[in-house]
Structure formats: C-alpha cells, structure tokens
Amino acid sequence: MAQQPNVEITEAERPRESLEPGVAVKWRANKPGVPTGPQDVPRGGAFGSAGPDAGWGLRLIREAEMPIDDPRLREVVAGLVMARAAGLGRAPVPEDIEVALVLCGFDENAGEDLLARRERWLDATAHDQRPGQTAVSEVDPMLIINKPEQVRYALRLGEKS
C-alpha cells in the first residue's frame, strides 16, 4: 500500500535491514556481592537457610493442625520446615511439617530428652531473630533431610545411647 502524503514515516517505522535481533549477550553481575549462581548464595549464620518459596511453607503451616495451640510451636516448625526444604533444594511440602513435628517430640515414642528440647526451643523463640533459629541450629542438617520414618528411627537410636 502506498504512503499517504499527509503521514510522515519515522526511522523507527521503516523496515529493518536485518530480520532477526542480534545475538544475546550473557549477563554478568556488574557489582561485587551479587550472587551469579546457587553456589554464591550465602548460607548459615545470620543468613539462615535460604530456599525457594518460603511463603508457601508458611501457608502450609498456617493450614496444618498442630498438636498444641501455641504460636511459638508454629515458629519452631516454620524454621525447621524452611531448613529442610532448603536442604533438599525445593519448596516446602506437607512432609516437611511431619518431620519438624517428629523433631519437636510429637511422636508416640518421644523420650524425655526430646520433650525437654522442645520446651527449650519454644522458650528460645522470644529471642530468635528468625523463627525457629535455635531449633535449626541444633538439628543435624543430614538428619533433617531424611524421610519421617528415618528421622523417627534415628531419634530412637539416639535416645537409647
């Protein structure tokens, strides 16, 4: 179609000489301290256990039925759930809550030491900077990533020794 005489065409509206955009340039961080990959994400200490979709974990905890109605327990469970999900490199799932409750001593075979540890964790929530920080720091990272049955077994073996 021909151009109308009263319409001016700018350079942006003219046909391009090349049909494809240029080759994509690989992105690089232009300032220090910017993580460029999973290996650069800081872990432990003040950084905690960063993992994907912590908000989903909080929603799961909010909707889950807890053995006791104590907001401190939800904080401890939140910390343990986030640490387990981050250790497995995925978002939280309901199984994480089950493992957290087993670690808190809510199991039919829980010994006195687990019950005492739970009370210590609940009392520490008032002083934790992040929910469940004390609980997460005291649990072995290799234990928390196991299945609930394996965690129960490991805790039973630990109680007997």
Phi, psi and omega per residue, in radians:
M1 nan 2.439 -3.112
A2 -1.346 2.760 -3.131
Q3 -1.413 2.416 3.077
Q4 -1.296 2.524 -3.071
P5 -1.191 -0.397 -3.105
N6 -1.601 0.007 -3.127
V7 -1.943 2.149 3.101
E8 -1.632 2.391 3.117
I9 -1.728 2.215 3.101
T10 -1.506 3.019 3.142
E11 -1.122 -0.581 -3.140
A12 -1.184 -0.431 -3.100
E13 -1.603 -0.166 3.141
R14 -1.312 2.696 3.094
P15 -1.076 2.501 3.129
R16 -1.461 2.677 3.137
E17 -1.355 -0.573 3.090
S18 -1.895 2.495 -3.059
L19 -1.487 -0.447 -3.057
E20 -1.890 2.637 3.023
P21 -1.218 2.866 -3.136
G22 -1.181 3.003 3.140
V23 -1.186 2.386 3.136
A24 -1.159 2.421 3.112
V25 -1.684 2.332 -3.130
K26 -1.151 2.321 -3.116
W27 -1.331 2.441 3.057
R28 -2.346 2.528 3.088
A29 -1.132 2.355 -3.114
N30 -1.807 0.129 3.074
K31 -2.516 2.649 -3.095
P32 -1.221 2.627 3.093
G33 1.587 -0.077 3.124
V34 -1.531 2.098 3.139
P35 -1.147 2.342 3.128
T36 -1.907 -0.013 3.123
G37 -2.960 2.992 -3.118
P38 -1.028 -0.538 -3.118
Q39 -1.218 -0.297 -3.114
D40 -1.594 -0.124 -3.114
V41 -1.277 2.158 -3.136
P42 -1.178 2.525 -3.111
R43 -2.310 2.662 3.037
G44 1.334 3.042 3.124
G45 1.021 -2.318 -3.120
A46 -1.217 -0.317 -3.115
F47 -1.427 -0.349 3.127
G48 1.236 -2.619 3.137
S49 -2.057 1.585 -3.106
A50 -1.328 2.283 3.120
G51 -2.549 2.991 -3.097
P52 -1.327 2.494 2.961
D53 0.972 0.982 3.111
A54 -1.154 -0.491 3.116
G55 -1.082 -0.618 3.094
W56 -1.137 -0.682 3.105
G57 -1.085 -0.716 3.114
L58 -1.133 -0.620 3.095
R59 -1.176 -0.734 3.094
L60 -1.047 -0.734 -3.131
I61 -1.169 -0.718 -3.140
R62 -1.084 -0.641 -3.096
E63 -1.532 -0.211 -3.116
A64 -1.375 2.618 3.053
E65 -1.521 2.128 -3.125
M66 -1.644 2.621 3.140
P67 -1.093 -0.570 3.073
I68 -2.272 2.620 -3.119
D69 -1.602 1.438 -3.106
D70 -2.389 2.102 -3.134
P71 -1.092 -0.457 3.095
R72 -1.143 -0.624 3.112
L73 -1.114 -0.706 3.115
R74 -1.085 -0.621 3.105
E75 -1.167 -0.766 3.123
V76 -1.122 -0.788 3.128
V77 -1.093 -0.682 3.123
A78 -1.051 -0.793 3.125
G79 -1.087 -0.768 -3.133
L80 -1.191 -0.666 3.115
V81 -1.123 -0.783 3.139
M82 -1.116 -0.712 -3.141
A83 -1.149 -0.716 3.139
R84 -1.168 -0.789 -3.140
A85 -1.102 -0.723 3.123
A86 -1.168 -0.657 3.120
G87 -1.129 -0.517 3.115
L88 -1.638 -0.057 3.076
G89 1.202 0.662 -3.132
R90 -2.594 3.052 3.080
A91 -1.312 2.749 3.136
P92 -1.107 2.588 3.085
V93 -2.322 2.866 -3.126
P94 -0.989 -0.519 3.116
E95 -1.060 -0.521 3.115
D96 -1.114 -0.657 3.106
I97 -1.146 -0.710 3.118
E98 -1.064 -0.779 3.128
V99 -1.110 -0.728 -3.141
A100 -1.089 -0.715 3.132
L101 -1.195 -0.614 3.064
V102 -1.125 -0.752 3.122
L103 -1.140 -0.486 3.105
C104 -1.425 -0.053 3.092
G105 1.606 0.275 3.081
F106 -1.621 1.275 -3.129
D107 -2.546 2.622 -3.100
E108 -1.106 -0.416 -3.114
N109 -1.826 0.348 -3.091
A110 -1.209 2.326 3.128
G111 -1.565 3.067 -3.122
E112 -1.096 -0.600 -3.129
D113 -1.164 -0.628 3.087
L114 -1.205 -0.665 3.121
L115 -1.166 -0.694 3.094
A116 -1.157 -0.686 3.118
R117 -1.122 -0.697 3.124
R118 -1.064 -0.787 3.136
E119 -1.096 -0.678 3.099
R120 -1.117 -0.728 3.117
W121 -1.144 -0.718 3.136
L122 -1.137 -0.702 3.113
D123 -1.182 -0.537 -3.096
A124 -1.326 -0.245 -3.106
T125 -1.087 -0.488 3.121
A126 -1.161 -0.396 -3.075
H127 -1.916 -0.144 -3.126
D128 -1.266 2.422 3.050
Q129 -1.277 -0.636 3.090
R130 -2.051 2.643 3.138
P131 -1.004 2.227 3.059
G132 1.231 0.356 -3.093
Q133 -1.029 -0.741 -3.140
T134 -1.128 -0.766 -3.141
A135 -1.081 -0.798 -3.119
V136 -1.108 -0.660 -3.120
S137 -1.224 -0.423 -3.103
E138 -1.628 -0.209 -3.108
V139 -1.648 2.365 3.106
D140 -1.133 2.180 -3.134
P141 -1.049 -0.465 3.118
M142 -1.371 -0.415 3.104
L143 -1.361 -0.736 -2.996
I144 -1.173 -0.403 -3.098
I145 -1.506 -0.005 3.133
N146 -1.385 2.930 3.054
K147 -1.192 2.740 -3.109
P148 -0.977 -0.698 -3.139
E149 -1.127 -0.675 3.127
Q150 -1.200 -0.626 3.102
V151 -1.155 -0.760 3.096
R152 -1.028 -0.798 3.138
Y153 -1.064 -0.806 -3.128
A154 -1.104 -0.694 3.124
L155 -1.193 -0.645 3.079
R156 -1.114 -0.731 3.116
L157 -1.137 -0.679 -3.139
G158 -1.186 -0.570 3.134
E159 -1.237 -0.593 -3.076
K160 -1.325 -0.423 -3.094
S161 -1.554 nan nan
